[in-house]
Amino acid sequence: METRKNKKNGKNSIHDIAKALHLSPATISRVLNNHPHVHEATRNKVMMMIKEKGYKRNVMASSLRTNKTHTIGLIVPRISMFFHTEVITTIQNQLHAQGYNLIICQSNDQLEMEKDLTRTLYASRVDAVIASCTLFTTNFDHFDILTQNNIPVIFYDRVPMQPYPACIVKGDDFRGAYLAVSHLLELGAKRIAFINGPLDCNIYEDRYAGFEKAMQQYNIPVINKYIFYHELNEENARKSLHALFNKSPYPDAIFAANDLTALTALQFAKEVGIAVPSAFRIVGYSNDPRTSITSPSITTIDQFPAYTGKVIVRELLKLLKNNQPIMTDQAPIITPVELIRRMST
């Protein structure tokens, strides 16, 4: 039917592509369906011809035949966050190169929105879902509609803290925090403030553990009045900074669990006349590009979001190829972090 329809409309069919390349229609079909047993040279040749002839596959007809839509769903808390922006861009580019479309959804850090989006993606018949959850997601039962119907799920960054039948890709948040705080301690800081996110979220629990470990190793007491837990936005950061500098002794350094908070700390220090770094050192987290162009530039932790995106796609393609259920005891994949030293320390 597809051939006749395309002929009638003057469009190219897979038979036209096959004829032009002296290949069988079955080979063209295998390329379009990302079949593993296709030589890379053949795959590249077919994809070039498809692009040249402007061939568009009938996705609806194809999905009815194969029960696959070649569409992946992605749920993120906030698209505007630098880390997620980079991860999304990498995932989309890599999936597009493999013939997949990506539906990008934003939960706005709202649990009910995340639940609705999960149901919507299931109803859209996606082949898999990639998700970074809200700050307030502590129960992951709403993803069961996917896993119980053999739709693979990959969680990244903000992931379940309890066993769940999904692939887990997460940064080494413990090590990132440990590197940040150790750096401040090596420079002589004694009163280190820490503005962190809610401990119900895995990344902030791990960052607190890394902070605490570094303080213990350097025999520096953790001062509870210097530690804050809340959603990491500018308004909350300013409230915490005002509290920190409301009464002496003031902190001589701060580890901010995201770069927006670090940027706010730098702006606050300028407003109240605190010299950075001589009187107050600042370390952020995520290596947002803005941290490299401030004055002084801000020391931070690089999470390598582009690499994270590549790992997610690599694991996703494996899951789609193998079509096997994910076990709850599968070890998480940990992506690297690195301290980026700049002028704020």
N, C-alpha and C positions, 0 to 999 in steps of 0.2 A: 504493500500500500504506500509506503514511504517513497518508493522509487517512482510510482505513477504520479503521486501528488507533486513531487519535486519536478518531474518532467513537465507536468501540466503547467506548473507555475514558472517554468524556466529556471529552476534552481538546481544546483548540483546535488546528487545523491551519493551515497557511499559507493554505489556501482560506478559512478563517473570518476570518483577519486581512485577506485581500484583500477579502472581501465587506464587512467592516465599514468599510473605508476606500475602497471603490469603486475599487480598483486590481486589476490582474491578478495572479494567483499568480506569474507570471514576475517581476514587479517586486519582490514580497516576497522571492523567491528571490535576486534580484540584491542586495538590501540585505543579506540574511543572509550572502551570499558576498563582501561588501565590493567589489562591482563598481564601478569608477571612474565609469561613466556613469550615475550616479543623482544627481538634484538633492539638495542638502543638506537642503532643506525636506522633501522626500519621505522621505529617510532618517530624519530626526528624527521625523517623524510615524509611520513604521512602527515605529521602535524604542520609541516611547512606547506604541503599541498592544500591541506584543509584551510589554512590561513589565506593562501593565494586565491583559492576559488571561493572563499567566503561561505564555506559550508556551515550550516547551522543544523544540529541534530534535533529531531523531534523529541524533546525531553519527556513529555507526557507519555508518548507511545513507548519510549525506551524504558521508563520507570515501571510501566504496567507489565512489560515483558520480564524485566529483571528484578523487580521489587527494589530497585535502587534509584535514587534521584540524583546522585552525585552532588548533593547539597549537604553542607555541614552547618550546624548551628553554633553560635558563639555567644555566651552571656558574660558580660563584664560589669563591674560595679559602676565605673565611670570611664567613658571613652576619653575624657579630657586629661586623665592622668598620664604623664609621660611614659611610664613603664608600660601601661596597657596599650597606649597608642603604638609604641614600637613593636610590641608583641603581635598586635592585631595586623599591622602592616606586613610583617614578615609572614604570618600565617596566611593571609590573603594572597600574597604574591606566590608563595610556595604551593598552595592548594590550586590556584589558578593554572599554574604550570603543569599540574597533574590532572587538569580537567574537572576540577571541583569548583562549585560556587559556594560562597560563604554568606550566611545570614547573620548580621551583627546586631546583637540586642544589648541594651543598657538597662541595668536594674536600678540605677540611681541609689544603690545601697539600701534598697527597700525590699524586705523579705517577701512581702506579698507580690510585688512586681516580679521578683525572681521566680516565684511559684507559677505565676501566670505565664511568664515567658517559657518556662519549661514545658507547660502544657501546650502552648502555641507551637513550639518547635516539634513536639511529638505529633501534633495534628498536621503539621506541614510535611511529615514523612521524611525528615532529615535522616541521613545515613549515620550520623554521629553528632555528639554535642561536646563542645569544649566550654568549660565554665570556670570563672573565678568568682567566688561567692561574696555575698554581702558581709558586712561586719557582724551582722546579727544572725547569721545562719549557723545554728548549732545542731539542728536536726535536718538530715538530708533525705528524708522520706519522699519528698516531692520529686526526687530524681528517680525513684523506683519505677515510675511509669516508663522510663527509658530502659533501665537495666533489665527489668523483668520482661521486656519485649526485644531483647537482644540488640539494643541500640547502644553502642559503646559510648562511654563517658570518660573524658579526660578532665580532671580538675588541675588547675595550675595556680600558683601563688597562694591564694586563700583557699585552703583545701580542708577536707574533713579531718578532725582530730581523732576520730574513732575509725576503726576498720570499715571500709566500704568497697563494694565490688566495682572499682573504677581505677583507671591509671592515674597516678599522682605525679605531677611535675612541680617541684618547688625549689625556691632559692635557698641557699644555706644561710638563713637568717640568724641563726645562733652565731656562726662564724663572723658574719657581717658586723653584728653588734659587738662581738668580742674584739674584732680588729679596730673598730671605731673607738671604743672606750680604752683599750690598751694604748692606742696612739695618744690619747689625751693624758693618760697616766704617765706615759714615758716622757711627756713634755713637762711634767711637774704638777699637773692639775690635782687638786685634793678635794674640792667640793664640786662634784659633777652632777649637774641637773640632767634629768631624763624626761622628755615629753614623749609618751608612748601612746599607742592605740589601745583599745579594749582588749583585755587578756582572753576574752572568749574567742578571739580570732587567732589562728595558729601563728601567723607571722609575728604578731606582737608578743605572744607568749614566748616564742623562740628568741626574739630580740631582747626581751627582759632577761631571759636565762643567760644570754651571751654577755649582757651588761653586768649581771650579778657575778658571773664567773670571773670576768676581768677584775672587778673590784676586789673579790676575794683573793685572787692571785697576787695582787699588789698590796694586800692588807689595808685597804682603804674602806672605811665603813660606808654602807649605803645609808644615806640620810633620807628618810621617808618624805620629809616636807619638800624635798627637791624633785620628787617623782610625781608625774601626773599621767592619768589614763583617760583618754577621751577621743572622740572622732577628730582626726587630724585635719582641721581647717584653720583658716587665718583667724577667725573670731575666737575659737577656743585657745589657739596658741597665744594670742595677745592676753587673754585672761590669765593663763598660766604664767606668762612672763611678768605680768604686773604682780602676781602673787610672789614670784621668786625674788623680785627686787623691791618688795614692800618693806622688808625688814632685814637688817644685816644679822649674821654674816651672809653676804651674797655669794652665789655660785661663781666659780672662776672658769667654768666650762659648761657646755651643754651638748648632749647627744640627742638629736632630734630624729624620731623614727621615720620621718619623711622629709623631703627637701622643701616642701612648702613651709613646714614649721621652721626649718633652718633659715630660709629666706626671711620669714617673719621675725625670727630672732635677730638677724642682722639688721633689719630695718628698725626694730625696737631699740637695739643698742645705739644706733646712730641718733635716734630721736631723744634718748635720755642722756647721751654723752658718755657712753661706755666704750672704751677703746677696744677694738678687735684687731689683732688677737692678744695684745699685751695684757689686758685686764680680763678678757672674756673670750675663750676659744669656742668655736662652733664646728660641729660635725653633723652633716645631714645623711640622708639615705635615699639612693636611687640614681644619682648622677643626672638629674634633670639639667638640660643644657643651660638653663638660667644660672645655675650655680657657678658656671665657668666665666660668666661675663659681669658678675657683680664686683663691687670694689669694697673690701677685698673679695676675691673669689673664694668659694666655700669648699672645704674638704668634705668629701662624701664617700658613699659606698656604691660602686658600680654593680648593678645586677645583671648586666649583659642581656637585655630584653630580646635583642635580635637572635641571639643564640638560643634563648629560651623558646622563642617561636619556632625555630628550626627543630628543636628537640620534640616539641609538641606535634609537629607535622610528621616527623619521622615515626613517632610512636603511634600516631593516628593511622598512618598508612599500613603499619604492621597489623594493627587491630582489624582494619577493614579487609586486609588480605587473608588473615588467618581465620577470621570469623569464629573466634573461640571466646567463651565467657572469661571475664577477668576475675581472678580470685581475690578475696578480701585480704589475704595475707601477702599480697604482692608488695615488694619493697618500693618505696617512692624513689623517683629519679631526682637527684639533688643537683641543681645547677650552681656554678661557681659565683663567687663575689670577689671584689677587689677594692682595697682602700685607695682612693684617689686623693693624694695630698695637695692642698692648695693653700692660699694665703690666710685663711681664717683660723689656722692653727699654727 
